[in-house]
Amino acid sequence: MTEPLIFALAKGRLLDDILPLLAVLGIEPTEALTGSRKLIFETTRPDVRLLVLRATDVPPYVERGGAHLGITGKDTLLEYGSDMLCEPVDLHLSKCRLMTATRKGVDLPKF
């Protein structure tokens, strides 16, 4: 028997967006991923396992061989800053916006 493919997935909102994509591929967890302290979950595919981690833990797990591939935010990947990892595809999930705040009446510089 061959070693299963391990996907490292970021917990939280991104996980909610990823699971339907994996389901299209026939990869679904056999138990709930939330509310558990487990890290590794079996799937409906015996050759695939899911590793559910904090977003910042996904890149080091992939880099050090704990997972074969990972799905996390691009910001997390860029902040990790490894030249050993690459972004083969952008899934266009979880767009973020940068918001700023200041006191009323303060003049901000024009850019």
Secondary structure, DSSP 4 states (H G I P E B T S, - for coil): -PPPEEEEEE-SHHHHHHHHHHHHTT--BSS-STT---SEEEBSSTTEEEEEE-GGGHHHHHHTTS-SEEE--HHHHHHH--TT---------S---------TTPPPPP-
